[in-house]
């Protein structure tokens, strides 16, 4: 009986979530976001805004962050943490994504 209640709770929790059906989205970082973060770091001397090399470095940092980080729904993340098998299944699907596309 508790399995049914747990499953029902999971469905309701998901449908009430503001992230419903958009569990993961890429994080968006701009050069200015990173520059502001650097300026707010205690003991860090803010680089000059007109320095092209520093601007290129910060731009690269923003691009790298966008390519490697995602924002996730707390419900989804908690489910992944509680179920390593679920996380492994998702990982396998992603690893075989291109081969599945070729089979269709």
C-alpha positions as a printed NumPy array, in Angstrom:
array([[  0.   ,   0.   ,   0.   ],
       [  2.823,   2.413,   0.781],
       [  4.258,   1.864,  -2.741],
       [  1.016,   3.123,  -4.271],
       [  0.979,   6.148,  -1.975],
       [  4.626,   6.899,  -2.727],
       [  3.973,   6.725,  -6.458],
       [  0.869,   8.918,  -6.176],
       [  2.787,  11.43 ,  -4.059],
       [  5.561,  11.508,  -6.675],
       [  3.073,  12.224,  -9.477],
       [  1.298,  14.967,  -7.517],
       [  4.592,  16.48 ,  -6.407],
       [  5.747,  16.598, -10.03 ],
       [  2.514,  18.078, -11.422],
       [  2.517,  20.828,  -8.795],
       [  6.147,  21.685,  -9.485],
       [  6.746,  24.975, -11.351],
       [  9.295,  23.043, -13.451],
       [  6.63 ,  20.583, -14.689],
       [  7.869,  18.851, -17.857],
       [ 10.971,  21.046, -18.011],
       [ 13.075,  19.239, -15.428],
       [ 16.402,  20.438, -16.824],
       [ 17.398,  23.573, -18.655],
       [ 20.843,  24.852, -19.601],
       [ 22.089,  27.56 , -17.293],
       [ 22.545,  30.928, -18.917],
       [ 25.65 ,  32.895, -18.047],
       [ 26.666,  36.152, -19.615],
       [ 30.01 ,  37.83 , -19.502],
       [ 28.5  ,  40.479, -17.235],
       [ 27.168,  37.81 , -14.829],
       [ 30.671,  36.418, -14.385],
       [ 32.224,  39.877, -14.138],
       [ 29.723,  40.836, -11.38 ],
       [ 30.484,  37.616,  -9.51 ],
       [ 34.2  ,  38.312,  -9.725],
       [ 33.696,  41.886,  -8.486],
       [ 31.676,  40.631,  -5.499],
       [ 34.347,  38.153,  -4.451],
       [ 36.109,  39.459,  -1.324],
       [ 39.832,  40.077,  -1.772],
       [ 39.659,  39.862,  -5.563],
       [ 40.856,  42.803,  -7.625],
       [ 38.38 ,  43.357, -10.446],
       [ 40.005,  43.295, -13.887],
       [ 39.791,  46.264, -16.185],
       [ 36.698,  46.231, -18.395],
       [ 38.601,  47.522, -21.423],
       [ 41.238,  44.776, -21.411],
       [ 40.497,  42.576, -24.482],
       [ 42.406,  39.576, -23.107],
       [ 40.438,  39.599, -19.863],
       [ 37.203,  40.08 , -21.793],
       [ 38.063,  37.069, -23.975],
       [ 38.826,  34.972, -20.889],
       [ 35.549,  35.921, -19.221],
       [ 33.65 ,  35.239, -22.447],
       [ 35.249,  31.795, -22.655],
       [ 34.308,  31.135, -19.038],
       [ 30.675,  32.053, -19.762],
       [ 30.581,  29.801, -22.823],
       [ 32.134,  26.887, -20.938],
       [ 29.701,  27.254, -18.067],
       [ 26.741,  27.226, -20.457],
       [ 28.001,  24.038, -22.109],
       [ 28.59 ,  22.111, -18.908],
       [ 25.979,  23.187, -16.362],
       [ 22.242,  22.743, -16.109],
       [ 19.593,  24.005, -13.758],
       [ 17.414,  21.208, -12.48 ],
       [ 14.073,  20.75 , -10.845],
       [ 14.605,  19.893,  -7.174],
       [ 12.142,  16.985,  -7.422],
       [ 14.015,  15.482, -10.377],
       [ 17.399,  15.928,  -8.729],
       [ 16.163,  14.311,  -5.517],
       [ 14.825,  11.35 ,  -7.507],
       [ 18.185,  10.92 ,  -9.203],
       [ 19.953,  11.004,  -5.841],
       [ 17.564,   8.456,  -4.343],
       [ 17.725,   6.073,  -7.297],
       [ 21.171,   5.39 ,  -8.745],
       [ 19.527,   2.894, -11.132],
       [ 17.369,   5.665, -12.607],
       [ 20.413,   7.876, -13.076],
       [ 22.272,   4.985, -14.723],
       [ 19.341,   4.281, -17.088],
       [ 19.224,   7.936, -18.141],
       [ 22.977,   7.915, -18.669],
       [ 22.719,   4.79 , -20.87 ],
       [ 19.929,   6.36 , -22.942],
       [ 22.052,   9.451, -23.492],
       [ 25.14 ,   7.409, -24.405],
       [ 23.147,   5.405, -26.98 ],
       [ 21.175,   8.378, -28.294],
       [ 22.812,   8.541, -31.725],
       [ 22.666,   4.782, -32.316],
       [ 18.927,   4.778, -31.508],
       [ 18.372,   7.592, -34.007],
       [ 20.184,   5.62 , -36.729],
       [ 18.012,   2.53 , -36.132],
       [ 14.757,   4.42 , -36.86 ]])
